[in-house]
Amino acid sequence: ILELLKKEELYAKFSKFEFWIPKLQFLGHVIDSQGIHVDPAKIESVKDWASRKSPTEIRQFLGLAGYYQRFIEGFSKIATPMTKLTQRKVKFEWGDKQEAAFQLLRQKLCSAPILVLPEGSEDFI
């Protein structure tokens, strides 16, 4: 990185650099030697969320869950019953399908897998 900065004639303030840190928080994710994790601090509040009571609350939940959708296999399919309730001409009726989707998304967010970083020595296909 330092060589690239020098080559491009860019300058960095070394007091703002951190080298050899084992773990980094970045945009709601935790990155370490194992891979990319969901930031536990961001997900902690999801554990206590009650079922959504309005289209606005559903949008808020889906916004957070959607940010982490790459950690949730089948996210779009799971979220469909809730997404339909956010449409303008659809009457808001929270039923068993929506509750099941909400609980499943919440459970998957709280137990999200680690996304492994690619091996840099191999070619990408």
N, C-alpha and C positions, 0 to 999 in steps of 0.2 A: 504494500500500500504506500509506504513511504517513497519507494522508487517511482511509482506511478504519479504521486503528487509532484515530485521533483521534475519528472519528465514533462508534465503538463504545466509546469511553472505555477503550481498552486501552493499556497502556504497554509499551514495549520498551526494552531496555538497548542503547544504541547501540554499546557496546564489543563486543557480540556480533553486530552486523550487518556484512554485507559487501556493498558496492555495486560495480556495474560489473565483476564478475568474468567472465572469458571462458568459464570452464568450472567445473562444479560436480559433485561426486560425491554421489550421493544413493541410498541403499538398493540398492547393488549396480549402479547405473547411472551413466553419465557423461552429463551434459546440457550441451550447448553450442549455438552458433548454428546448427549443421547439424541437430541433432535429439537423439535419445536413443540412446546406445550401451550395449552390454554393457560392464561394468567389466572391462578387460583383466586386472587383478590377480586378480579372482575366477575368470576363465577359464583363467589360466595353468596351474593345477594339473591341469585337465582334459586338457591336451595329453599329460601323462605317465601318465595313468591306464591301468592294464592292464584286461583284461576282468574283469567282475565274477564272483565265485566263490560267492556266496550270495544268497538273497533279500534279506537285510539290506543288502548292498552294492549290489544293484540298486535298492532303495528310496532309498538315499543318492544314487546317481547321478541317478535319476529326479526326486528332490526338487530337486536343483540345476538340472537341465535344465528341469524343470517351472516353476521360478521365471522362467526366461527363455523360456518357450514362445511368447510373442507375437513373438519374433524368429525363430522356426523355423516355416516354413510346413509344414503337415501333421504337426505334432508328435504328435498323438494316434495317427495312423495309423502313423507310424514307430515309436513307442514300444510299440505293442501287443504284439509278440512278447516284449518284456522284461517288460511289465506282467503278462502272464499267469503268468509264473514267480513272481510275488510272492504269488499266491493260496495260501491255506492247504492246500487239498487237491490241489494240482498238484505232481507230482514235479519236482524241480529238475534239468533237463537243458539245459545250455548248448549250443546247436547253431549251425548256420550262420546261421539267421534271426536269432537273438538277437545274434550277433556282428556281422552286417551292420547291424542296427538300432543297436547300440552305436556302431559306427564312424561311421555316418552322423550320428547325433545329436552325437557328439563333433566331427566335422568341421563341422557346421552351427553349433555353439556357438562354435567358434574363428573362424569367418568370418561371424558374424552381421551382418545389414544394419543400417543406421542408420534408426531410425524418425523420420520427419520430423514436426515439430511443426505443428499446424494453423495456417493463416493466420487471425489474429484479426480482420481487417477484413471477412471474408466471413461470411455466415450459415451455421450448421451445419444439415445436413439429417438 
